[in-house]
Amino acid sequence: MSKVLVIEDQDDIRSIICEILMAENFNVIDAEDGHIGVLLAQEEMPDLVICDIMMPEFDGYSVMTQLRQNPYLQSVPFIFLTAKASKTDLRLGMELGANDYLTKPFTRDELLGAVNAQIETLSIHNSDDRPTWSDHCCDLIQSLPLEIHQPLEHILNLAQSSQENEAPKNTTPAKDLLNEIKSTGDLLYERLQNVFIYQELASIEQNPQRLRIFRKNTGICATKAVISNIARTQAQYYSRTSDLQLELKDATILLAQPKLQKIIEEIVDNAFKYSAVGTPVSLKSSVHGQTFFCQITNEGQGPSPEQLTKLGSHMQFDHPSYLHKCVGLGLIIAKLIAELHGGELQVKCELSQHTKVSVFLPLA
């Protein structure tokens, strides 16, 4: 069901438009002035905006100018309503990005014709540009490219099969070698996934149409159980359950569970990986207004201020003392996921002392 926002200061005209559209099974929201219309557009993410030009204080041109500055609304079709349609009015509207005009008075058929034409055009673009991101895939991308996936999967399967056929108490160098092959293959698989996830996110961020669809098709999830499970699993993996400190408040956020999992997994993994055994790794969460806040703190060395300024670009942190070099990509992915859903990720650190990663996400 397509969502249409109607912005019209004349109550009778606005009511008629809404009734006609609702009778055709459109999901209709309405605003009596331009200020309210802009706020509703940002909150509701409509598929189409119908807006009167001549309104007091905040006219239709101002509404369109403000909405076009929002990357999530840049490609939303816009139909102007006007009591006059001079060439100057048409030119100004088209320069701002209007898709169509309706001159008052207009008929029911003229209204539905204009609306259906824009919705049909939008659906064609959406089918071409719909992101491949899957909310139901815990790895966030369904598969690696076939040329990479098949040989890597074959190596991992051979290693696992050989491990299972070894006697449980056999600690020969051959078994140690198999374990090393398996762990290295798993790490390679994970890093390749991150490369493709990053490419997908960067592509969405740079395409206003995909960005709008991506944000509209988000989900919701409860935070406490997801964060707690990931933190405990990571602590067990690094044999540091006694270092883990949890102080979590539950909340329901506007983000699908696999995406929250990805954010927390990347940050918590770094927190354990780049801090010493016996030092605390703390996760605290709370709610402030309409925002969910989660902070992950560890006492390990974090990125330098210069590296933090490059967090949004292609980079990898390269502390010479680190054995692993790919912390940057995972953190960038977490940051992109948060920002694409109206959230934020901040990193604050004092070198050789502690690192704090804060995640802000909108409540559902």
C-alpha positions in Angstrom: 0.0 0.0 0.0 1.6 3.3 -1.1 1.8 6.1 1.4 0.8 9.6 0.2 1.3 12.8 2.2 -1.2 15.6 1.4 -0.2 19.1 2.4 -3.0 21.6 2.0 -4.1 24.6 4.2 -7.7 24.6 3.0 -9.6 22.0 5.1 -12.3 21.2 2.5 -9.9 20.6 -0.4 -7.5 18.5 1.8 -10.4 16.4 3.1 -11.7 15.8 -0.5 -8.2 14.7 -1.7 -7.8 12.4 1.3 -11.2 10.8 0.8 -10.6 10.1 -2.9 -7.2 8.5 -2.2 -8.3 6.5 0.7 -11.2 5.1 -1.4 -8.5 3.8 -3.7 -6.7 2.1 -0.8 -3.8 4.5 -0.5 -2.3 5.0 3.0 -3.0 8.8 3.4 -1.5 11.2 5.9 -2.3 14.9 5.8 -0.9 18.2 7.1 -2.6 21.6 7.3 0.5 23.7 6.7 4.1 23.4 5.3 5.8 23.2 8.7 3.8 20.2 9.8 4.1 18.7 6.3 7.9 18.7 6.5 7.9 17.1 9.9 5.5 14.4 8.8 7.5 13.7 5.6 10.6 13.1 7.7 8.8 10.9 10.2 6.6 8.9 7.8 8.8 8.6 4.7 5.9 8.8 2.1 6.0 7.4 -1.4 4.5 10.6 -2.8 3.9 14.2 -1.7 0.9 16.3 -2.9 1.5 19.9 -1.8 -0.3 23.2 -2.3 1.9 26.0 -3.5 0.1 29.0 -2.0 0.2 28.5 1.8 0.9 31.2 4.5 4.4 31.4 6.1 5.8 28.2 4.6 4.7 27.8 0.9 5.0 24.7 -1.3 8.3 25.8 -2.8 9.8 26.1 0.7 8.5 22.6 1.6 10.0 21.1 -1.5 13.4 22.9 -1.0 13.6 21.5 2.5 12.6 18.0 1.6 15.1 17.8 -1.3 17.9 18.5 1.2 17.1 15.3 3.0 18.9 12.4 1.3 16.1 10.0 2.2 13.5 12.2 0.5 15.4 13.5 -2.5 13.7 11.1 -4.9 10.2 11.1 -3.5 7.7 12.2 -6.3 6.2 15.7 -5.7 2.9 16.9 -7.2 2.1 20.6 -6.8 -1.4 22.0 -6.3 -2.0 25.5 -7.7 -4.8 27.8 -8.4 -2.8 29.3 -11.2 -0.3 27.8 -13.5 1.8 30.5 -15.2 5.0 29.6 -17.1 7.0 31.3 -14.3 5.3 29.0 -11.6 5.9 25.9 -13.7 9.5 26.8 -14.4 10.3 27.4 -10.7 8.6 24.2 -9.6 10.4 22.1 -12.2 13.7 23.7 -11.4 13.2 22.6 -7.7 12.3 19.1 -8.8 8.5 18.9 -9.1 7.3 15.9 -10.9 3.8 17.1 -11.9 1.2 19.9 -11.4 -2.6 19.9 -10.7 -4.5 23.1 -11.3 -7.4 23.8 -9.1 -10.2 22.9 -9.5 -9.3 19.4 -10.7 -11.4 16.3 -11.2 -11.2 13.0 -9.4 -9.8 11.3 -12.6 -7.1 14.0 -12.9 -6.0 13.5 -9.3 -5.9 9.7 -9.6 -4.2 9.9 -13.0 -1.4 12.1 -11.7 -1.0 10.0 -8.5 -1.0 6.6 -10.2 1.5 7.8 -12.9 4.0 8.8 -10.2 3.5 5.7 -8.1 3.9 3.5 -11.2 7.2 5.3 -12.1 8.4 4.9 -8.6 7.6 1.2 -8.5 9.7 0.7 -11.6 12.7 2.5 -10.1 12.3 0.6 -6.9 12.3 -2.8 -8.6 15.5 -1.8 -10.4 17.3 -0.3 -7.4 16.0 -2.3 -4.4 18.9 -3.2 -2.1 20.0 -6.8 -1.9 20.4 -6.5 1.8 18.5 -9.3 3.6 17.1 -8.7 7.1 16.6 -12.4 7.4 20.3 -13.3 6.8 22.4 -13.3 9.9 25.5 -12.7 7.9 23.8 -9.7 6.2 24.8 -10.9 2.7 23.4 -14.1 1.5 26.5 -15.4 -0.2 29.9 -14.5 -1.4 30.6 -14.4 -5.2 30.6 -18.0 -6.5 34.3 -17.8 -7.7 35.4 -17.1 -4.1 32.8 -19.0 -2.1 33.2 -22.4 -3.7 36.9 -23.0 -3.3 37.0 -21.4 0.2 34.0 -23.5 1.3 35.7 -26.6 0.0 38.9 -25.8 2.0 36.9 -25.3 5.2 34.9 -28.5 4.7 38.0 -30.5 4.1 39.6 -29.1 7.2 36.5 -29.8 9.3 36.1 -33.3 8.0 39.8 -34.1 8.7 39.4 -32.6 12.3 36.4 -34.9 12.9 38.2 -38.0 11.7 41.1 -37.4 14.1 41.1 -39.2 17.4 39.9 -36.8 20.2 43.2 -37.2 22.2 45.5 -37.0 19.2 47.6 -33.8 19.5 50.0 -34.5 16.7 51.5 -31.6 14.6 49.1 -32.7 11.8 46.1 -32.0 13.9 47.5 -28.6 15.0 48.0 -27.8 11.4 44.4 -28.7 10.5 43.2 -26.5 13.3 45.3 -23.6 12.0 43.9 -24.1 8.4 40.4 -24.1 9.7 40.8 -21.0 11.9 42.6 -19.1 9.2 40.0 -20.1 6.6 37.2 -18.9 8.9 38.9 -15.6 9.4 39.4 -15.2 5.7 35.7 -16.0 5.1 34.7 -13.4 7.7 36.9 -10.7 6.3 35.7 -11.3 2.7 32.1 -11.0 3.9 33.0 -7.7 5.5 34.5 -6.4 2.2 31.2 -7.2 0.4 29.0 -5.9 3.2 31.0 -2.6 3.1 30.7 -2.3 -0.7 26.9 -2.9 -0.4 26.5 -0.3 2.3 28.7 2.3 0.5 26.6 1.8 -2.7 23.4 2.3 -0.8 24.8 5.5 0.9 25.7 7.0 -2.4 22.3 6.3 -4.1 19.4 8.5 -2.8 16.8 6.2 -4.2 18.3 3.0 -2.6 18.9 4.9 0.6 15.3 5.9 1.0 14.1 2.4 0.3 16.7 0.9 2.6 15.6 3.1 5.5 11.9 2.5 4.9 12.3 -1.3 4.9 14.0 -1.5 8.3 12.7 -3.7 11.1 12.5 -3.5 14.9 14.1 -5.6 17.6 14.5 -5.8 21.4 18.1 -5.0 22.4 18.9 -6.6 25.7 18.9 -10.3 24.8 20.7 -9.7 21.5 23.5 -7.6 23.1 23.8 -9.9 26.0 24.0 -13.1 23.9 26.7 -11.6 21.6 28.8 -10.3 24.5 28.8 -13.7 26.3 29.6 -15.6 23.2 32.5 -13.3 22.4 33.8 -13.5 26.0 33.7 -17.3 25.9 35.5 -17.3 22.5 38.3 -15.3 24.0 38.2 -17.2 27.3 37.4 -14.0 29.2 34.0 -14.5 30.7 35.3 -13.1 34.0 36.3 -9.8 32.3 32.8 -9.2 30.9 30.7 -6.6 32.7 27.0 -6.1 31.6 24.6 -3.3 32.6 21.9 -3.4 30.0 18.5 -1.8 29.8 16.0 -3.3 27.4 14.6 -1.2 24.6 12.9 -1.8 21.2 14.8 0.0 18.4 14.1 0.8 14.8 16.6 -1.7 13.4 16.3 -5.3 12.3 18.0 -7.8 14.6 20.7 -9.0 12.1 21.9 -5.4 11.7 22.1 -4.8 15.5 23.9 -8.1 15.8 26.5 -7.0 13.2 27.1 -3.7 14.9 27.6 -5.2 18.4 29.6 -8.2 17.1 32.2 -5.9 15.4 32.6 -3.6 18.4 32.7 -6.3 21.0 35.1 -8.4 19.0 37.5 -5.5 18.8 37.1 -4.8 22.5 38.3 -8.3 23.4 40.8 -8.6 20.7 42.6 -5.3 21.5 42.7 -5.5 25.3 44.6 -7.7 27.6 43.3 -10.7 29.5 42.3 -9.7 33.0 41.1 -6.2 32.0 37.4 -5.4 32.0 35.2 -5.2 28.9 32.1 -3.3 29.8 28.7 -3.0 27.9 26.2 -0.5 29.2 22.9 0.5 27.6 20.2 3.1 28.4 17.4 5.1 26.9 17.5 8.9 26.5 14.3 10.4 25.1 13.7 8.7 21.7 17.3 7.4 21.5 18.8 4.1 22.6 22.4 4.4 23.8 24.9 1.6 24.1 28.5 2.1 25.2 31.3 -0.6 24.9 34.4 0.1 26.9 37.7 -1.7 27.1 41.2 -0.9 28.4 43.1 -1.6 25.2 44.8 0.6 22.8 42.5 2.3 20.3 42.9 4.2 17.0 44.7 7.6 17.1 42.9 10.9 16.6 44.2 11.1 13.0 42.8 7.7 12.3 39.4 8.5 13.8 39.0 11.4 11.4 39.2 8.9 8.6 36.7 6.5 10.0 34.3 7.1 7.2 36.8 6.4 4.4 38.6 3.3 3.1 41.1 2.6 5.9 42.5 0.0 8.2 44.1 0.8 11.6 47.7 -0.2 11.4 49.2 0.0 14.9 52.5 -1.8 14.5 52.0 -3.7 17.8 48.8 -5.3 16.5 48.8 -8.8 15.2 45.5 -8.1 13.3 45.1 -5.3 10.8 41.4 -5.2 9.9 39.7 -3.5 12.9 39.0 -0.5 10.7 36.7 -2.2 8.3 34.4 -3.7 10.9 34.1 -0.5 12.7 33.3 1.4 9.5 30.6 -1.2 8.8 29.1 -0.7 12.2 29.2 3.1 11.8 27.5 2.9 8.3 24.7 0.6 9.5 24.0 3.0 12.4 24.0 6.1 10.2 21.9 4.6 7.4 19.2 4.1 10.0 19.3 7.5 11.5 21.7 6.7 14.3 25.3 7.5 15.1 28.5 5.8 16.2 31.3 7.6 18.2 34.7 6.4 19.2 36.7 8.1 22.0 40.0 6.7 23.2 43.1 7.6 25.2 46.0 5.7 23.7 47.3 2.9 25.9 44.5 3.5 28.4 40.9 2.8 27.2 38.6 2.9 24.3 34.9 3.8 24.3 32.6 3.1 21.4 29.1 4.7 21.7 26.2 3.7 19.5 23.0 5.8 19.3 20.0 4.3 17.6 16.4 5.5 17.2 13.7 3.8 19.3 10.8 2.1 17.4 
